[in-house]
């Protein structure tokens, strides 16, 4: 497992973006417990920062897990649409 992420910091998904599963079926790849939990919350409507809060993980840890999921094409990064302003 990668110990030093400093060279990949610019490639990590943004904390305010969401992860969206590419498939709704369980992945064929073996994921560790944290990766499985992040993947289960990758529904496209929850930001990475909020996933970190729900799982009580550091944001950068969830970004790293997200990067792994993106790299093996189990998820894609999405921006979360802001709700329209209330008049």
Beta strands, then each sheet from edge to edge (+ up, - down):
strand 1: 18-21
strand 2: 43-47
strand 3: 75-78
sheet 1: 2+ 1- 3+
end
